[in-house]
Amino acid sequence: MSKLEDLFQKERQSPWIDDLKRSDVREGGLEKLVTDGIRGVTSNPTIMTRAIGTGSDYDEQFSELVRANVPMEDAYWELVLADVTGALDILRPLYESSDGGDGFVSVEVAPGLAHDTAGTVAAAKALHDRVERPNVLVKIPATPEGLPAIQEAITAGEKINVTLIFSLERYQAVIEAYFNGLERLAAAGGSPAKVASVASFFVSRVDSEVDRRLETIARDSSGTPRATRALELRGKAALAQAQLAYEIFHERFSSPRFAALAAAGARPQRPLWASTSTKNASYPDLLYVDGLIGPDTVNTMPPETAEAFNDHGTVARTVDAGAAEAKETLAGLAEVGVQLEDVTLQLEAEGVAAFAKSFDELQAQLAAKAAAVRAAG
């Protein structure tokens, strides 16, 4: 049994892979990952841009789409959804055997809709209708405009991966949208049992930005106790926030309010730890995996992080082992002058912009490829 399998069997954490490319879907790579213990797949516009924009795996299908005069954005979705549906079919047996607990594949609405509530609602429904697989999760960002769209999608009985969560306050709002959606669904005579959702809490990016600010504070106040304390806090903010998010998860989903929904078949909206590869080479490569293990959670890892965990990870419950220390860390950040609210708003804006940039870059690459196909006749 691999350590990835141990995560689920011993600690009830589901390891997912944060990657999707055609060669894995068509050449057995994804089946091997599932055999090794991977229980779901996530992707995003940046991953899809990297997959489609390099190599020749997509050239045949794309050439056919160009010759059929399919518009570029429609061609993009044809390419993406071919991979998504292939992955969904591979993971369908796991979805069935886990009674709908795992075996999901996520696909994101167009990043340009991040601040468009009505457009996001329509896009989420269209993706669910088009894919027609019970194990698809449509990703909606947890922007202020995304929150009501998430609630509407849950009310409609859709399966949603809420993405780009960076703060505890926004996470609370995501849970509230989930509860409200389930209650409205039940009040309309629908079944909450048909809904599945995860809340994707981004991790490593928090340390990257907080550490940058801490180092600026230390430099500007060199030789003072504040500088010493600022340097001591580096590499601690991300785990602290995520561990406190788990505490919130446990409190909210153990409440009488959710108990009433659970009696109608509702499932908890599991926290999903995203962006778990270590960005700072001086930190342990599994900092955001080994430190966030616990029941009823998901950790979505890039392939190299999953391989590293299988090689030298530690399977032990850690996600709720240091709640008191986590609170001290956040208090310490405030004391030295790091405003987490400002950090998380910046990271949300950067996350939305990065995905939109990747989407636009791929559209430009596809337009150039289309011109080459037409020139070749």
Secondary structure, 3 states (H helix, E strand, C coil): CCHHHHHHHHHCEEEEEECCCHHHHHCCHHHHHHHCCCCEEECCHHHHHHHHHCCCCCHHHHHHHHHCCCCHHHHHHHHHHHHHHHHHHHHHHHHHHCCCCCCEEEEECCHHHCCCHHHHHHHHHHHHHHHCCCCEEEEEECCCCHHHHHHHHHHCCCCEEEEEECCHHHHHHHHHHHHHHHHHHHHCCCCHHHCCEEEEEECHHHHHHHHHHHHHHHHHCCCCHHHHHHHHCCCCHHHHHHHHHHHHHHHHCCCHHHHHHHHCCCCCCEEEEECCCCCCCCCCCCHHHHCCCCCCEEEEECHHHHHHHHHHCCCCCCCCCCHHHHHHHHHHHHHHCCCHHHHHHHHHHHHHHHHHHHHHHHHHHHHHHHHHHHHCC
